[in-house]
Amino acid sequence: MEFSKFDVSSLMEITKRPDLLFVKGSGSWLEDQNGKRYLDFIQGWAVNCLGHSSPEMVLALRNQSQLLINPSPAFYNIPSINLASRLTHNSCFDKVFFANSGAEANEGAIKLARKWGQIHKNGAYKIITMKDSFHGRTIATMSASGKPGWDTIFAPQVDGFLKAEINNISSVESLIDDNVVAIMLEPIQGEAGVIPAHIEFLKDLRNLADKYNLLLIVDEVQTGMGRTGKLFAYQYSDIEPDIMTLGKGIGGGLPLSALLAREEVCVFAHGDQGGTYNGNPLCTAVGLAVFDIISKKEFLDSVLRKADRLSNGLIYLSHKYSLLGERGFGLLRALVLSSNDANNIVEEARNLTPEGLLLNAPRPNLLRFMPSLNVTDAEIDLLLEKLDYIFQKIIKK
Ligand SMILES: *Cc1c(COP(=O)(O)O)cnc(C)c1O
């Protein structure tokens, strides 16, 4: 059907969208209103860790939706109890609070740290975050983020976020004073262009936090749930953070996120934290189905194997077209171009016929790859083949 048959004028304009709409998805493939297929290396921004409409998720959705959808967060339900205990048994954390988006989980982390500061640190409330970081789109999480320009769009910001530089420990230490309660960072900055915090830096942060009695918060909304080939990216270092947030892959595509903390940090009093949909059995049942697949050692090993294949292919293309290399952990990878052609490449890829390719360009000179974690070798090879074809047209012109 023609795109013009659909009246999109009632939707609030928040971003430039291409003139197409998706009607179906399966695994690594999406289908638009005309039946054209697209190989999807965005996957809802690293959300669909088992691909589109995976059978396991569909089954969990169907079964749980027939049993119970939302009894209220003020009552216990079985899927949320089970998912919480899976998460605590597979991490260094003791308690879980479920929410519905990454930003909401991060808001919870900020509230928890401030409350802990009130109780244990004389009302200290400031949180050191990183330049170019991304923590969400609520006012507080935008204030926590270090995206250029975000300090002025909806000014005034929420007070109390100091910005340091990733992988520069003295830039962190020089900001510490009596009012600082926590340090918060993404183990790999996603939106900034897949920039990993070095393992030494994470260790130094843990030491600083111990020295000054600060909480260390990792935002694993993008890096958690097997994305990097470990269940959580902090596990690449041997540090144990105090608080962690999860989102994106945890729901496999459904709105689900989580705030995890060590026992000593769990200081919310009744009424401090909540939310109408939080920990509902429908989303947590799906989260449970996802967790039981991705947490298996063989599955995480397969993520690393596929990551190698993708990485090697990107390195080959980087040499062939004199690009600036690739980087990343697991199936969160970026290819650095030698020009600002990323948006052209994204357009060209989408417009390929008969099959399109969906790519993401978080920076004008950078492509980011976030396939489903069960992407096949053949699909990775197809991506590389299509990239080669596009680069020939765009980069060699
Ligand atoms: C996507 C993302 C968020 C925000 O998650 P939403 O579900 O969009 O609110 C927060 N932190 C990081 C690191 C992210 O990648």
The ligand as a Tripos MOL2 file, in Angstrom:
@<TRIPOS>MOLECULE
LIG
   15    15     1     0     0
SMALL
NO_CHARGES

@<TRIPOS>ATOM
      1 C1         18.7750    3.7310   25.9290 C.3       1 LIG1
      2 C2         19.5180    4.1220   27.1370 C.ar      1 LIG1
      3 C3         18.8780    4.7470   28.2320 C.ar      1 LIG1
      4 C4         17.4320    5.1660   28.1950 C.3       1 LIG1
      5 O1         16.5650    4.0920   28.0990 O.3       1 LIG1
      6 P1         15.0260    4.3720   27.7250 P.3       1 LIG1
      7 O2         14.3840    3.0330   27.8350 O.co2     1 LIG1
      8 O3         15.0100    4.9330   26.3400 O.co2     1 LIG1
      9 O4         14.5130    5.3520   28.7070 O.co2     1 LIG1
     10 C5         19.6300    5.0070   29.3540 C.ar      1 LIG1
     11 N1         20.9420    4.6940   29.4220 N.ar      1 LIG1
     12 C6         21.5790    4.0950   28.3960 C.ar      1 LIG1
     13 C7         23.0210    3.7520   28.5460 C.3       1 LIG1
     14 C8         20.9020    3.8070   27.2160 C.ar      1 LIG1
     15 O5         21.5380    3.2420   26.1880 O.3       1 LIG1
@<TRIPOS>BOND
     1     1     2 1
     2     2     3 ar
     3     2    14 ar
     4     3     4 1
     5     3    10 ar
     6     4     5 1
     7     5     6 1
     8     6     7 2
     9     6     8 1
    10     6     9 1
    11    10    11 ar
    12    11    12 ar
    13    12    13 1
    14    12    14 ar
    15    14    15 1
@<TRIPOS>SUBSTRUCTURE
     1 LIG1         1 GROUP 0 **** ****
